[in-house]
Amino acid sequence: MYELTVERRFSAAHHLRNYEGPCARLHGHNYRVEITVSGEVLDNRGMLVDFGPLKALCDEVLEDLDHRCLNELPVFATTNVTAENLAAHIFHQVASRLPEGLRMGSVRLWETDGSSVTYRERT
């Protein structure tokens, strides 16, 4: 089994609902995301997947989040924009676009340099 990870970044604003504290107010983050995919078969070049197209696929997903107020997006109309929910959203969006033979491994999302969450599905 091979695992391949790319790191991407985006900036966005949000506020937490049903939360006591400063994060209930609108604020922003410069998010860092590690997206890991896995697979067992290498192509004729000896690659699981080329980094370039994988980065482009991830950027496609993150473009919908970048420089937005995340609370205003339909996907978060009734779901709180926590790091946990955002990581799961990114995971599922990337997973739905992966080429055949690749599986989602995990999404690790940093809100700040010292705070991150990892989402993966049970196997």
Phi and psi in radians as a Rosetta constraint file:
Dihedral C 1 N 2 CA 2 C 2 CIRCULARHARMONIC -1.950 0.35
Dihedral N 2 CA 2 C 2 N 3 CIRCULARHARMONIC 2.523 0.35
Dihedral C 2 N 3 CA 3 C 3 CIRCULARHARMONIC -2.175 0.35
Dihedral N 3 CA 3 C 3 N 4 CIRCULARHARMONIC 2.403 0.35
Dihedral C 3 N 4 CA 4 C 4 CIRCULARHARMONIC -2.257 0.35
Dihedral N 4 CA 4 C 4 N 5 CIRCULARHARMONIC 2.324 0.35
Dihedral C 4 N 5 CA 5 C 5 CIRCULARHARMONIC -2.191 0.35
Dihedral N 5 CA 5 C 5 N 6 CIRCULARHARMONIC 2.356 0.35
Dihedral C 5 N 6 CA 6 C 6 CIRCULARHARMONIC -2.090 0.35
Dihedral N 6 CA 6 C 6 N 7 CIRCULARHARMONIC 2.618 0.35
Dihedral C 6 N 7 CA 7 C 7 CIRCULARHARMONIC -1.981 0.35
Dihedral N 7 CA 7 C 7 N 8 CIRCULARHARMONIC 2.319 0.35
Dihedral C 7 N 8 CA 8 C 8 CIRCULARHARMONIC -2.332 0.35
Dihedral N 8 CA 8 C 8 N 9 CIRCULARHARMONIC 2.924 0.35
Dihedral C 8 N 9 CA 9 C 9 CIRCULARHARMONIC -2.416 0.35
Dihedral N 9 CA 9 C 9 N 10 CIRCULARHARMONIC 2.630 0.35
Dihedral C 9 N 10 CA 10 C 10 CIRCULARHARMONIC -2.731 0.35
Dihedral N 10 CA 10 C 10 N 11 CIRCULARHARMONIC 2.824 0.35
Dihedral C 10 N 11 CA 11 C 11 CIRCULARHARMONIC -2.091 0.35
Dihedral N 11 CA 11 C 11 N 12 CIRCULARHARMONIC 2.445 0.35
Dihedral C 11 N 12 CA 12 C 12 CIRCULARHARMONIC -2.786 0.35
Dihedral N 12 CA 12 C 12 N 13 CIRCULARHARMONIC 2.825 0.35
Dihedral C 12 N 13 CA 13 C 13 CIRCULARHARMONIC -1.950 0.35
Dihedral N 13 CA 13 C 13 N 14 CIRCULARHARMONIC 2.738 0.35
Dihedral C 13 N 14 CA 14 C 14 CIRCULARHARMONIC -2.894 0.35
Dihedral N 14 CA 14 C 14 N 15 CIRCULARHARMONIC 3.009 0.35
Dihedral C 14 N 15 CA 15 C 15 CIRCULARHARMONIC -2.499 0.35
Dihedral N 15 CA 15 C 15 N 16 CIRCULARHARMONIC 2.638 0.35
Dihedral C 15 N 16 CA 16 C 16 CIRCULARHARMONIC -1.623 0.35
Dihedral N 16 CA 16 C 16 N 17 CIRCULARHARMONIC 2.364 0.35
Dihedral C 16 N 17 CA 17 C 17 CIRCULARHARMONIC -1.567 0.35
Dihedral N 17 CA 17 C 17 N 18 CIRCULARHARMONIC 2.679 0.35
Dihedral C 17 N 18 CA 18 C 18 CIRCULARHARMONIC 0.934 0.35
Dihedral N 18 CA 18 C 18 N 19 CIRCULARHARMONIC 0.773 0.35
Dihedral C 18 N 19 CA 19 C 19 CIRCULARHARMONIC -2.351 0.35
Dihedral N 19 CA 19 C 19 N 20 CIRCULARHARMONIC 2.337 0.35
Dihedral C 19 N 20 CA 20 C 20 CIRCULARHARMONIC -1.708 0.35
Dihedral N 20 CA 20 C 20 N 21 CIRCULARHARMONIC 2.066 0.35
Dihedral C 20 N 21 CA 21 C 21 CIRCULARHARMONIC 2.449 0.35
Dihedral N 21 CA 21 C 21 N 22 CIRCULARHARMONIC 3.111 0.35
Dihedral C 21 N 22 CA 22 C 22 CIRCULARHARMONIC -1.084 0.35
Dihedral N 22 CA 22 C 22 N 23 CIRCULARHARMONIC -0.461 0.35
Dihedral C 22 N 23 CA 23 C 23 CIRCULARHARMONIC -1.278 0.35
Dihedral N 23 CA 23 C 23 N 24 CIRCULARHARMONIC -0.084 0.35
Dihedral C 23 N 24 CA 24 C 24 CIRCULARHARMONIC -1.288 0.35
Dihedral N 24 CA 24 C 24 N 25 CIRCULARHARMONIC -0.350 0.35
Dihedral C 24 N 25 CA 25 C 25 CIRCULARHARMONIC -1.557 0.35
Dihedral N 25 CA 25 C 25 N 26 CIRCULARHARMONIC 2.691 0.35
Dihedral C 25 N 26 CA 26 C 26 CIRCULARHARMONIC -1.008 0.35
Dihedral N 26 CA 26 C 26 N 27 CIRCULARHARMONIC 2.262 0.35
Dihedral C 26 N 27 CA 27 C 27 CIRCULARHARMONIC -2.695 0.35
Dihedral N 27 CA 27 C 27 N 28 CIRCULARHARMONIC 2.958 0.35
Dihedral C 27 N 28 CA 28 C 28 CIRCULARHARMONIC -2.191 0.35
Dihedral N 28 CA 28 C 28 N 29 CIRCULARHARMONIC 2.860 0.35
Dihedral C 28 N 29 CA 29 C 29 CIRCULARHARMONIC -2.405 0.35
Dihedral N 29 CA 29 C 29 N 30 CIRCULARHARMONIC 2.626 0.35
Dihedral C 29 N 30 CA 30 C 30 CIRCULARHARMONIC -1.762 0.35
Dihedral N 30 CA 30 C 30 N 31 CIRCULARHARMONIC 1.645 0.35
Dihedral C 30 N 31 CA 31 C 31 CIRCULARHARMONIC -1.333 0.35
Dihedral N 31 CA 31 C 31 N 32 CIRCULARHARMONIC 2.533 0.35
Dihedral C 31 N 32 CA 32 C 32 CIRCULARHARMONIC -2.089 0.35
Dihedral N 32 CA 32 C 32 N 33 CIRCULARHARMONIC 2.350 0.35
Dihedral C 32 N 33 CA 33 C 33 CIRCULARHARMONIC -2.254 0.35
Dihedral N 33 CA 33 C 33 N 34 CIRCULARHARMONIC 2.277 0.35
Dihedral C 33 N 34 CA 34 C 34 CIRCULARHARMONIC -1.868 0.35
Dihedral N 34 CA 34 C 34 N 35 CIRCULARHARMONIC 2.174 0.35
Dihedral C 34 N 35 CA 35 C 35 CIRCULARHARMONIC -2.032 0.35
Dihedral N 35 CA 35 C 35 N 36 CIRCULARHARMONIC 2.117 0.35
Dihedral C 35 N 36 CA 36 C 36 CIRCULARHARMONIC -2.007 0.35
Dihedral N 36 CA 36 C 36 N 37 CIRCULARHARMONIC 2.261 0.35
Dihedral C 36 N 37 CA 37 C 37 CIRCULARHARMONIC -2.062 0.35
Dihedral N 37 CA 37 C 37 N 38 CIRCULARHARMONIC 2.809 0.35
Dihedral C 37 N 38 CA 38 C 38 CIRCULARHARMONIC -2.436 0.35
Dihedral N 38 CA 38 C 38 N 39 CIRCULARHARMONIC 2.839 0.35
Dihedral C 38 N 39 CA 39 C 39 CIRCULARHARMONIC -3.053 0.35
Dihedral N 39 CA 39 C 39 N 40 CIRCULARHARMONIC 2.990 0.35
Dihedral C 39 N 40 CA 40 C 40 CIRCULARHARMONIC -1.998 0.35
Dihedral N 40 CA 40 C 40 N 41 CIRCULARHARMONIC -0.310 0.35
Dihedral C 40 N 41 CA 41 C 41 CIRCULARHARMONIC -1.986 0.35
Dihedral N 41 CA 41 C 41 N 42 CIRCULARHARMONIC 2.192 0.35
Dihedral C 41 N 42 CA 42 C 42 CIRCULARHARMONIC -1.538 0.35
Dihedral N 42 CA 42 C 42 N 43 CIRCULARHARMONIC 2.613 0.35
Dihedral C 42 N 43 CA 43 C 43 CIRCULARHARMONIC -1.387 0.35
Dihedral N 43 CA 43 C 43 N 44 CIRCULARHARMONIC -3.034 0.35
Dihedral C 43 N 44 CA 44 C 44 CIRCULARHARMONIC -1.207 0.35
Dihedral N 44 CA 44 C 44 N 45 CIRCULARHARMONIC -0.156 0.35
Dihedral C 44 N 45 CA 45 C 45 CIRCULARHARMONIC -1.630 0.35
Dihedral N 45 CA 45 C 45 N 46 CIRCULARHARMONIC -0.098 0.35
Dihedral C 45 N 46 CA 46 C 46 CIRCULARHARMONIC 1.459 0.35
Dihedral N 46 CA 46 C 46 N 47 CIRCULARHARMONIC 0.427 0.35
Dihedral C 46 N 47 CA 47 C 47 CIRCULARHARMONIC -2.028 0.35
Dihedral N 47 CA 47 C 47 N 48 CIRCULARHARMONIC 2.487 0.35
Dihedral C 47 N 48 CA 48 C 48 CIRCULARHARMONIC -1.228 0.35
Dihedral N 48 CA 48 C 48 N 49 CIRCULARHARMONIC -0.864 0.35
Dihedral C 48 N 49 CA 49 C 49 CIRCULARHARMONIC -2.791 0.35
Dihedral N 49 CA 49 C 49 N 50 CIRCULARHARMONIC 2.577 0.35
Dihedral C 49 N 50 CA 50 C 50 CIRCULARHARMONIC -1.226 0.35
Dihedral N 50 CA 50 C 50 N 51 CIRCULARHARMONIC 2.358 0.35
Dihedral C 50 N 51 CA 51 C 51 CIRCULARHARMONIC -1.012 0.35
Dihedral N 51 CA 51 C 51 N 52 CIRCULARHARMONIC -0.700 0.35
Dihedral C 51 N 52 CA 52 C 52 CIRCULARHARMONIC -1.005 0.35
Dihedral N 52 CA 52 C 52 N 53 CIRCULARHARMONIC -0.978 0.35
Dihedral C 52 N 53 CA 53 C 53 CIRCULARHARMONIC -1.102 0.35
Dihedral N 53 CA 53 C 53 N 54 CIRCULARHARMONIC -0.584 0.35
Dihedral C 53 N 54 CA 54 C 54 CIRCULARHARMONIC -1.158 0.35
Dihedral N 54 CA 54 C 54 N 55 CIRCULARHARMONIC -0.741 0.35
Dihedral C 54 N 55 CA 55 C 55 CIRCULARHARMONIC -1.066 0.35
Dihedral N 55 CA 55 C 55 N 56 CIRCULARHARMONIC -0.736 0.35
Dihedral C 55 N 56 CA 56 C 56 CIRCULARHARMONIC -1.097 0.35
Dihedral N 56 CA 56 C 56 N 57 CIRCULARHARMONIC -0.732 0.35
Dihedral C 56 N 57 CA 57 C 57 CIRCULARHARMONIC -1.069 0.35
Dihedral N 57 CA 57 C 57 N 58 CIRCULARHARMONIC -0.783 0.35
Dihedral C 57 N 58 CA 58 C 58 CIRCULARHARMONIC -1.137 0.35
Dihedral N 58 CA 58 C 58 N 59 CIRCULARHARMONIC -0.712 0.35
Dihedral C 58 N 59 CA 59 C 59 CIRCULARHARMONIC -1.097 0.35
Dihedral N 59 CA 59 C 59 N 60 CIRCULARHARMONIC -0.610 0.35
Dihedral C 59 N 60 CA 60 C 60 CIRCULARHARMONIC -1.022 0.35
Dihedral N 60 CA 60 C 60 N 61 CIRCULARHARMONIC -0.786 0.35
Dihedral C 60 N 61 CA 61 C 61 CIRCULARHARMONIC -1.170 0.35
Dihedral N 61 CA 61 C 61 N 62 CIRCULARHARMONIC -0.796 0.35
Dihedral C 61 N 62 CA 62 C 62 CIRCULARHARMONIC -1.265 0.35
Dihedral N 62 CA 62 C 62 N 63 CIRCULARHARMONIC -0.402 0.35
Dihedral C 62 N 63 CA 63 C 63 CIRCULARHARMONIC -1.019 0.35
Dihedral N 63 CA 63 C 63 N 64 CIRCULARHARMONIC -0.593 0.35
Dihedral C 63 N 64 CA 64 C 64 CIRCULARHARMONIC -1.224 0.35
Dihedral N 64 CA 64 C 64 N 65 CIRCULARHARMONIC -0.291 0.35
Dihedral C 64 N 65 CA 65 C 65 CIRCULARHARMONIC -1.824 0.35
Dihedral N 65 CA 65 C 65 N 66 CIRCULARHARMONIC -0.439 0.35
Dihedral C 65 N 66 CA 66 C 66 CIRCULARHARMONIC -1.157 0.35
Dihedral N 66 CA 66 C 66 N 67 CIRCULARHARMONIC 2.321 0.35
Dihedral C 66 N 67 CA 67 C 67 CIRCULARHARMONIC 0.931 0.35
Dihedral N 67 CA 67 C 67 N 68 CIRCULARHARMONIC 0.791 0.35
Dihedral C 67 N 68 CA 68 C 68 CIRCULARHARMONIC -2.221 0.35
Dihedral N 68 CA 68 C 68 N 69 CIRCULARHARMONIC 2.819 0.35
Dihedral C 68 N 69 CA 69 C 69 CIRCULARHARMONIC -1.574 0.35
Dihedral N 69 CA 69 C 69 N 70 CIRCULARHARMONIC 1.868 0.35
Dihedral C 69 N 70 CA 70 C 70 CIRCULARHARMONIC -1.049 0.35
Dihedral N 70 CA 70 C 70 N 71 CIRCULARHARMONIC -0.538 0.35
Dihedral C 70 N 71 CA 71 C 71 CIRCULARHARMONIC -1.090 0.35
Dihedral N 71 CA 71 C 71 N 72 CIRCULARHARMONIC -0.389 0.35
Dihedral C 71 N 72 CA 72 C 72 CIRCULARHARMONIC -1.488 0.35
Dihedral N 72 CA 72 C 72 N 73 CIRCULARHARMONIC -0.164 0.35
Dihedral C 72 N 73 CA 73 C 73 CIRCULARHARMONIC -1.349 0.35
Dihedral N 73 CA 73 C 73 N 74 CIRCULARHARMONIC 2.459 0.35
Dihedral C 73 N 74 CA 74 C 74 CIRCULARHARMONIC -0.939 0.35
Dihedral N 74 CA 74 C 74 N 75 CIRCULARHARMONIC -0.651 0.35
Dihedral C 74 N 75 CA 75 C 75 CIRCULARHARMONIC -1.097 0.35
Dihedral N 75 CA 75 C 75 N 76 CIRCULARHARMONIC -0.439 0.35
Dihedral C 75 N 76 CA 76 C 76 CIRCULARHARMONIC -1.903 0.35
Dihedral N 76 CA 76 C 76 N 77 CIRCULARHARMONIC 0.352 0.35
Dihedral C 76 N 77 CA 77 C 77 CIRCULARHARMONIC -1.077 0.35
Dihedral N 77 CA 77 C 77 N 78 CIRCULARHARMONIC -0.662 0.35
Dihedral C 77 N 78 CA 78 C 78 CIRCULARHARMONIC -2.136 0.35
Dihedral N 78 CA 78 C 78 N 79 CIRCULARHARMONIC -0.026 0.35
Dihedral C 78 N 79 CA 79 C 79 CIRCULARHARMONIC -1.857 0.35
Dihedral N 79 CA 79 C 79 N 80 CIRCULARHARMONIC 2.293 0.35
Dihedral C 79 N 80 CA 80 C 80 CIRCULARHARMONIC -1.143 0.35
Dihedral N 80 CA 80 C 80 N 81 CIRCULARHARMONIC 2.418 0.35
Dihedral C 80 N 81 CA 81 C 81 CIRCULARHARMONIC -1.497 0.35
Dihedral N 81 CA 81 C 81 N 82 CIRCULARHARMONIC 1.235 0.35
Dihedral C 81 N 82 CA 82 C 82 CIRCULARHARMONIC -1.577 0.35
Dihedral N 82 CA 82 C 82 N 83 CIRCULARHARMONIC 2.871 0.35
Dihedral C 82 N 83 CA 83 C 83 CIRCULARHARMONIC -1.029 0.35
Dihedral N 83 CA 83 C 83 N 84 CIRCULARHARMONIC -0.656 0.35
Dihedral C 83 N 84 CA 84 C 84 CIRCULARHARMONIC -1.084 0.35
Dihedral N 84 CA 84 C 84 N 85 CIRCULARHARMONIC -0.857 0.35
Dihedral C 84 N 85 CA 85 C 85 CIRCULARHARMONIC -1.190 0.35
Dihedral N 85 CA 85 C 85 N 86 CIRCULARHARMONIC -0.607 0.35
Dihedral C 85 N 86 CA 86 C 86 CIRCULARHARMONIC -1.177 0.35
Dihedral N 86 CA 86 C 86 N 87 CIRCULARHARMONIC -0.738 0.35
Dihedral C 86 N 87 CA 87 C 87 CIRCULARHARMONIC -1.075 0.35
Dihedral N 87 CA 87 C 87 N 88 CIRCULARHARMONIC -0.743 0.35
Dihedral C 87 N 88 CA 88 C 88 CIRCULARHARMONIC -1.121 0.35
Dihedral N 88 CA 88 C 88 N 89 CIRCULARHARMONIC -0.714 0.35
Dihedral C 88 N 89 CA 89 C 89 CIRCULARHARMONIC -1.062 0.35
Dihedral N 89 CA 89 C 89 N 90 CIRCULARHARMONIC -0.835 0.35
Dihedral C 89 N 90 CA 90 C 90 CIRCULARHARMONIC -1.069 0.35
Dihedral N 90 CA 90 C 90 N 91 CIRCULARHARMONIC -0.769 0.35
Dihedral C 90 N 91 CA 91 C 91 CIRCULARHARMONIC -0.925 0.35
Dihedral N 91 CA 91 C 91 N 92 CIRCULARHARMONIC -0.927 0.35
Dihedral C 91 N 92 CA 92 C 92 CIRCULARHARMONIC -1.195 0.35
Dihedral N 92 CA 92 C 92 N 93 CIRCULARHARMONIC -0.613 0.35
Dihedral C 92 N 93 CA 93 C 93 CIRCULARHARMONIC -1.176 0.35
Dihedral N 93 CA 93 C 93 N 94 CIRCULARHARMONIC -0.746 0.35
Dihedral C 93 N 94 CA 94 C 94 CIRCULARHARMONIC -1.178 0.35
Dihedral N 94 CA 94 C 94 N 95 CIRCULARHARMONIC -0.779 0.35
Dihedral C 94 N 95 CA 95 C 95 CIRCULARHARMONIC -0.976 0.35
Dihedral N 95 CA 95 C 95 N 96 CIRCULARHARMONIC -0.674 0.35
Dihedral C 95 N 96 CA 96 C 96 CIRCULARHARMONIC -1.228 0.35
Dihedral N 96 CA 96 C 96 N 97 CIRCULARHARMONIC -0.234 0.35
Dihedral C 96 N 97 CA 97 C 97 CIRCULARHARMONIC -1.901 0.35
Dihedral N 97 CA 97 C 97 N 98 CIRCULARHARMONIC -0.045 0.35
Dihedral C 97 N 98 CA 98 C 98 CIRCULARHARMONIC -1.194 0.35
Dihedral N 98 CA 98 C 98 N 99 CIRCULARHARMONIC 2.491 0.35
Dihedral C 98 N 99 CA 99 C 99 CIRCULARHARMONIC -1.231 0.35
Dihedral N 99 CA 99 C 99 N 100 CIRCULARHARMONIC 2.807 0.35
Dihedral C 99 N 100 CA 100 C 100 CIRCULARHARMONIC -0.996 0.35
Dihedral N 100 CA 100 C 100 N 101 CIRCULARHARMONIC 2.462 0.35
Dihedral C 100 N 101 CA 101 C 101 CIRCULARHARMONIC 1.681 0.35
Dihedral N 101 CA 101 C 101 N 102 CIRCULARHARMONIC -0.207 0.35
Dihedral C 101 N 102 CA 102 C 102 CIRCULARHARMONIC -1.888 0.35
Dihedral N 102 CA 102 C 102 N 103 CIRCULARHARMONIC 2.523 0.35
Dihedral C 102 N 103 CA 103 C 103 CIRCULARHARMONIC -2.183 0.35
Dihedral N 103 CA 103 C 103 N 104 CIRCULARHARMONIC 2.585 0.35
Dihedral C 103 N 104 CA 104 C 104 CIRCULARHARMONIC -1.221 0.35
Dihedral N 104 CA 104 C 104 N 105 CIRCULARHARMONIC 2.360 0.35
Dihedral C 104 N 105 CA 105 C 105 CIRCULARHARMONIC -1.703 0.35
Dihedral N 105 CA 105 C 105 N 106 CIRCULARHARMONIC -1.091 0.35
Dihedral C 105 N 106 CA 106 C 106 CIRCULARHARMONIC -2.869 0.35
Dihedral N 106 CA 106 C 106 N 107 CIRCULARHARMONIC 2.877 0.35
Dihedral C 106 N 107 CA 107 C 107 CIRCULARHARMONIC -2.216 0.35
Dihedral N 107 CA 107 C 107 N 108 CIRCULARHARMONIC 2.173 0.35
Dihedral C 107 N 108 CA 108 C 108 CIRCULARHARMONIC -1.958 0.35
Dihedral N 108 CA 108 C 108 N 109 CIRCULARHARMONIC 2.180 0.35
Dihedral C 108 N 109 CA 109 C 109 CIRCULARHARMONIC -2.099 0.35
Dihedral N 109 CA 109 C 109 N 110 CIRCULARHARMONIC 2.195 0.35
Dihedral C 109 N 110 CA 110 C 110 CIRCULARHARMONIC -1.789 0.35
Dihedral N 110 CA 110 C 110 N 111 CIRCULARHARMONIC 2.203 0.35
Dihedral C 110 N 111 CA 111 C 111 CIRCULARHARMONIC -1.475 0.35
Dihedral N 111 CA 111 C 111 N 112 CIRCULARHARMONIC -0.650 0.35
Dihedral C 111 N 112 CA 112 C 112 CIRCULARHARMONIC -2.386 0.35
Dihedral N 112 CA 112 C 112 N 113 CIRCULARHARMONIC 3.005 0.35
Dihedral C 112 N 113 CA 113 C 113 CIRCULARHARMONIC -1.024 0.35
Dihedral N 113 CA 113 C 113 N 114 CIRCULARHARMONIC -0.529 0.35
Dihedral C 113 N 114 CA 114 C 114 CIRCULARHARMONIC -1.845 0.35
Dihedral N 114 CA 114 C 114 N 115 CIRCULARHARMONIC 0.104 0.35
Dihedral C 114 N 115 CA 115 C 115 CIRCULARHARMONIC -2.357 0.35
Dihedral N 115 CA 115 C 115 N 116 CIRCULARHARMONIC 2.057 0.35
Dihedral C 115 N 116 CA 116 C 116 CIRCULARHARMONIC -2.445 0.35
Dihedral N 116 CA 116 C 116 N 117 CIRCULARHARMONIC 2.856 0.35
Dihedral C 116 N 117 CA 117 C 117 CIRCULARHARMONIC -2.346 0.35
Dihedral N 117 CA 117 C 117 N 118 CIRCULARHARMONIC 2.542 0.35
Dihedral C 117 N 118 CA 118 C 118 CIRCULARHARMONIC -2.066 0.35
Dihedral N 118 CA 118 C 118 N 119 CIRCULARHARMONIC 2.326 0.35
Dihedral C 118 N 119 CA 119 C 119 CIRCULARHARMONIC -2.057 0.35
Dihedral N 119 CA 119 C 119 N 120 CIRCULARHARMONIC 2.280 0.35
Dihedral C 119 N 120 CA 120 C 120 CIRCULARHARMONIC -2.560 0.35
Dihedral N 120 CA 120 C 120 N 121 CIRCULARHARMONIC 2.713 0.35
Dihedral C 120 N 121 CA 121 C 121 CIRCULARHARMONIC -1.560 0.35
Dihedral N 121 CA 121 C 121 N 122 CIRCULARHARMONIC 2.657 0.35
Dihedral C 121 N 122 CA 122 C 122 CIRCULARHARMONIC -1.156 0.35
Dihedral N 122 CA 122 C 122 N 123 CIRCULARHARMONIC 2.567 0.35
